[in-house]
Amino acid sequence: SQPIIVKKDNLIVSTEEAISHYNTITSIRTWSFPSKVILKPIITSNYTYIFTSNDLLICLSNKTGDVLWSKNIFNDIREKKTINKIGKFHDLKIANNELNLFSKNGYLLSFNYANGDLEYIKKISKNGISSEAVFVKDNMYLLDNNNRLLKFN
């Protein structure tokens, strides 16, 4: 399972079988969505974003659990060769109104948080990425596979 996520009155618990939403005040489960989530979900005031084992980036309503949009992240990438180079993903973050997926092979894929459209794809580290992204002020920090600190603004 992924770590428990809490934001305001929203508690998200993801297991191997499903992702569930609980109200933190009443402790009542408000909804459950069957899916194998492989990265730590992102929760905002109104939405929960998940990345599944079948390469789907999904936006769920916090109130109802309804799917607002779902995108296969590789549909907009034309070259099969690029898809193979990207490799496995290990981090999902939201920054600058974009959902950012980081791959172990050093790629960053950014998606529009409102509709899931791919905004851009870029290789940001030739040595791969070994850490989660950390955002401080206007900068993003990562460690590459050689334990070098990478800074982006």
N, C-alpha and C positions, 0 to 999 in steps of 0.2 A: 504494500500500500504506500501511498504518498503521505507526506506530513499533513496534519490537520491545519486548516486555514480558518482564521477568524477575522471578520471585519464587521464592525458595528454589531448588529443583531444576527449576522449570518455566520454559520459554522458549516464548513464543507469537509466532509470525510470521504476519501476515495479509497476503495479497496480493489482487489483484483477483479471483482465482478461488476461494481457499480460506483457511481459517485452520488452521495446523498447530502441533502441540505437540511440543517436543523436550525430552529430559532433558538438563540442563546438564552433568551429570557424564559421561554416556556419549556425548553428541551424537547419540543415536539418535532418529529421529522415532517417537513413540509413537502418534500418530493425526493424521488430517487430516479436516477437515469442509468440504465444498464450500459456500461461501456468499460473497456479496459484502458484506464488512464495510465500513461507511462511517464509523464512529467508532473511536477507539482502544479496544481491548478492555480490560476490567477483569479482573484475575486475583487470586484469593485463594488461600489454601492448598489448597482443595479444588475450586474452581470457576472457570470462565472465563465472563464475561458479554460478549455481543456484541450490537450493533445493526446490522441489515442494511438493504440498500437497499429492501427491500419492507416496511419498518416492523415487523419482527419483533425483539423483545427475547428473546434466547435464553440459557439457562443450560446450559453443558456441563460434564461431569465432567472434571477434569484427568487422572484416571487412564486413562479409557477413551475420552473424546471423545463419549460418549453424550449425547444431548439429555435433560436432566432436566425441563425445561419450555420452552415456546415460546409467546409471546403477541404477538398483533398489538396494538400499543399503542393503536390507535384504536378497538378493539372496545367498550371500556367508555364511550366518549364518545358520548353520545346525539345531540348537536346537530352537524349537518354544518357549520354556521356556525362553531362553535368549532374544529373540525378545520382549516378553511381559514385561520383566524386564527393558529393555532399556527406555521405555517411550517416551515422546514427546521431540523433539529437540528444542533448543532455540538459538543456536549460530553456525555459520559457519565461520571458519577462515582458512587462509593458512599460514603455518609455516614449515620451514625445508623441502620445496618441497612436502608437504603433505596437503591435504584438511582435516580439522578436524571438525567433527560434535560433539557438546556437548549436552548431554541430561539433562533434568531437574532431572532425577534420578541418575545422577553422572557418566554416561558413556561417554567415549571418543572413537569415531570411526575415524580412520585415513585411508585415501584413497590416492592412487597414483594420483597426479595431472595430469599426462600425459595420463592415460587410465581409471581412476576411479576404479581400483582394490582395494579391501579392504586389507590394510596392517596389521592392528591389531585393536583389540577391547579390552578395559580395563575399569574396574570400578575404577575411580580415586577419588571418594568421596562417602563414605557410607551414608552421610547425604544429598546427592543431590547437585546440583549446582544452585545458584540463580543469578549469574552475568555472563556477557560476559567475555571471556578470554582476558587478557591483557598481551602483551609480552614486556618485558624490558630486554635488553641485551640478555643473554642466559636463561632467566627465564620466566615462564608462571605463572600468578597469577589469582586466582579465589576466589570468595566467596561461601561458602557452604550455605545450608539453615539455619544454625545456626549462620550465619554472621561471621564465622571464615575464616580468610585469608589462602588460600592454595597456596603453592609455589612449582613449579616443575621446574627442569632444564634438 
